[in-house]
Amino acid sequence: MFSIDFNDLGQVAMTGRLDAAQAATAQAFLDQVSGECILNLAELEYMSSAGLGVLLKTHKRLMSGSSGLKLVNVNSHINDIFRYSGFDKLFDISLLQK
């Protein structure tokens, strides 16, 4: 199951699994976001290459307006995906504190 919405802090919170089946839903939501976007990934369990594509497309669009994505509360498994793909060099990432 996947969900995406704004949390009480005004961050975009993703939960569940962001894979090819959910990429269009995530992209449609993120396409409506402008300005600085903070993604809270504390409850995200899995991300596929399709999910990485969603984040990259959104980041590039927001960077054209001098903002971009900031990823917070990233767990170690999701952080490994960013490191293996080289995306850790693209995004401002804050790890989940235990």
TAPE-V505251 format. One record per pair of residues at least 24 apart in sequence whose ideal C-beta (glycine too) atoms are under 10 Angstrom apart, sorted by the first residue. I is the first residue (numbers start at 1). GAP is how many residues later the second one is. Records with the same first field share a line. If there is no record, write none. Layout:
I->GAP + GAP
This chain:
1->44
2->24 + 42 + 43 + 44 + 49
3->26 + 40
4->24 + 25 + 26 + 35 + 40 + 50
5->24
6->27 + 34
7->31 + 33 + 35 + 36
9->29 + 31 + 63
10->26 + 27 + 28 + 30
11->26 + 27 + 28 + 29 + 30 + 31 + 59 + 61 + 62
12->25 + 26 + 27 + 28 + 29 + 46 + 57
13->25 + 26 + 27 + 28 + 29 + 30 + 31 + 59 + 60
14->25 + 26 + 27 + 28 + 29 + 30 + 31 + 33 + 37 + 40 + 41 + 57 + 64
15->25 + 26 + 27 + 28 + 29 + 30
16->27 + 28 + 29 + 30
17->27 + 28 + 29 + 30 + 31 + 34
18->26 + 27 + 28 + 29 + 30 + 32 + 33 + 34 + 36 + 37 + 60
19->27 + 28 + 29 + 30 + 31 + 32
20->28 + 29 + 30 + 31 + 33
21->27 + 29
22->25 + 26 + 28 + 29 + 32
23->24 + 25 + 26 + 27 + 28 + 29 + 30 + 31 + 34
24->26 + 30
25->29
26->24 + 25 + 27 + 28 + 29 + 32
27->24 + 26 + 27 + 28 + 30 + 31
28->26
29->25 + 29
30->24 + 25 + 27 + 28 + 29 + 31 + 32 + 39
31->26 + 27 + 30
33->25 + 28 + 29 + 34 + 36
34->27 + 28 + 31 + 33
35->27 + 30 + 31 + 32
36->26 + 29 + 30 + 31 + 32 + 33 + 34
37->24 + 25 + 30 + 31 + 32 + 33 + 34
38->31 + 32 + 33 + 34 + 35 + 54 + 56
39->30 + 31 + 32 + 33 + 34 + 35 + 52 + 54
40->30 + 31 + 32 + 33 + 34 + 54 + 56
41->30 + 31 + 32 + 33 + 34 + 37 + 38 + 41 + 52 + 53 + 54 + 55
42->30 + 31 + 32 + 33 + 36 + 54 + 55
43->30 + 32 + 53
44->27 + 29 + 30 + 31 + 33 + 34
45->30 + 32 + 33
46->31 + 32 + 35
47->27 + 30 + 31 + 34 + 35 + 38 + 40
48->33
49->32 + 36
51->27 + 30
52->29 + 30 + 33 + 35 + 38
55->27 + 32 + 35 + 36
56->29 + 31 + 34 + 35
59->28 + 31 + 32
60->30
63->27
68->24
69->24
70->24
71->24
72->24
73->24
